[in-house]
Amino acid sequence: MMSNIPADPLTIVIDFDSTFTKVEGLDELARIALQGNPKQQEIVSKIREITDKGMAGEYLFSDSLRDRVALLPANRSHVDQLITFLKGKISDSFQRNKDFLEENADRILIISSGFKDFIVPVVEEMGIAADHVYANTFTYDAEGNITGYDQANLLSQDKGKVKLMQSLALEGEVFVIGDGITDYELRESGLANTFFAFTENVSRKAVTDKADYVVPSLDEFLYINGLSRAQSYPKSRIKVLLLENVHPAAVSAFKKEGFQVELLKGALDENELIEKIKDVSILGLRSKTSLTKKVLDHPNASRLMCVGAFCIGTNQIDLAECETRGIAVFNAPYSNTRSVVELSIGLMVMLTRDIFEKSTKMHAGIWDKSAKNSYEIRGKKIGLVGYGNIGTQISVIAEALGLEVYFYDIVDKLALGNAKKCKSLKELFGLADFISLHVDGRKSNTNIIGTQEFSWMKDHVIFLNLSRGHVVDIPALVHAIKSGKVWGAAVDVFPVEPKTNDEEFINELRGLPNVILTPHIGGSTEEAQANIGEFVPAKLLQFINNGSTYGSVNFPELQLPPLEDAHRLLHIHHNVPGILAQINHVFAKYHVNIIGQYLKTTEKTGYVITDVAKEYSEEIVNELKLINDTIKFRMLY
Ligand code: NAI
């Protein structure tokens, strides 16, 4: 299946600083050596500036090396620290393709104007031997302080790489991978056939403009040249568009795997999204961007494979249209549940001690010290309506705080700890001192708590709603508060909520005593955002890398084993009879050895995954794509 395989003998010349590793060795050595020195910042910036100018071809190399080493008060122990640091900074795509480096170590040369002292131990980790490294060497005094460098080394001179390559007189084809102008010079001088500008860590226009190829990762280099690699299709070719300033953890998750990632701060309207979605395979959004049929219908959206909602709700996404097009949608159903739990517990304490009223009085200068109507929560009974992700966590924590826990759920749920199940809302409300709602937002839950339900509650109950606004009949709640049935209430969600922070909040609950109102922030914490930022990309990456759809909100759910020693063929189709038979007919026709096969369907869509032995004819792929009712087909290996 490989194409383009380069001629043998092939030598691959790789630069070290900012290519093999993410950083510049000398800059980092300066940083380490100057730790604790008040001039650290100043000297490191100066060295970086010279490095950059040298790389861009604006500073004579020999001058740049001399000036940088002169600024460097380093010794052997600093070099040792640098080696440890650099081993952790090997470029992600080099780490991913360690097998390639090890298997091809004989034809790889590291040619660098850096220093062998730190380069050799780092590249040896990746299977490249010391005698394949060409670089400068430091000179040291008797105490181990760096005094300068070996000036007879060709690589310390201007056009040093060119001079060195001339001396090597390599035969056959030579490829050069690097990020600096001195790497390009090898191609310019005719000593290398092809120059690949490597931009995973830095991209310099002066260099990329001159390159034969610009490669954002080693995967791309290997792909272009048909060489063996960790990624069947380089991730650097797959565009990820993240909107609404999703957490930085999401950006790093995709970048670490080498994807092309764009992060936008704001939401996009329909037309803006149509423009930005061009060539995007993975889209991440939050609640303010709508992914509508109009967007999905547009040819710009034709590459879209999966969508991550970096929130709980998915109303903003046309799930059915996504399914029809074979686009899997994922969300973060649990990531912020702990935040809701903590706030609920805190609010219960606040309400039983009348803290808000007392605090408001204090701000007005009123000292009203009294124990009247203040209670502990210990020993009281809490009634949870809805015993799902949030209800169960409150159950555990409330019990640890000494509350007796009761719950009611329409589904038969396992009681955790000593919690007790109630058969009806009426039973639950008849015994609870605290009532906390944690039901989901389905339509049929509209106004499930109204006048009658309040009448079942004990007098002076504490009432919390952090679930969904439409669940509670607000006029009935207002009446229950005014009549004293409800002694304190905390409400975080409302039937109608302002769409932006500029809109006024209008609700009959405003101005009532011992009522804490919060603007739907139950789940809004930094931790929840970070959890979402990790959870959603993990789901999307599982789908992209392995085909798993576990946790998808609109797709047949399949949790697949890792792909080992096989090729995985993923076939998404309209759920009409006979497709599986047709797929297997193709395999039978070409005598393909099937290692594993998985199938899951929804009413509309079928998802068939077949793991096959690696040797098969390419004809199969074409035939599978041609099966009627195929929506999408892709392969992983
Ligand atoms: P979940 O889906 O895990 O649990 C909901 C439970 O309620 C299920 O066990 C279900 O069987 C039960 N249920 C549904 N209708 C019921 C009814 N009429 N009577 C009794 N039980 C019923 O949901 P999760 O994650 O626990 O979330 C609960 C609520 O919290 C949801 O409405 C969610 O939207 C809301 N939420 C609010 C946040 C905020 O910022 N305030 C943040 C996160 C979630």
Residues whose N, C-alpha, C, O or C-beta is under 5 A from the ligand:
A	BS01	NAI	P333 V340 V385 G386 Y387 G388 N389 I390 G391 Y408 D409 I410 V411 H438 V439 D440 G441 N445 L466 S467 R468 D492 H520 I521 G522 G523
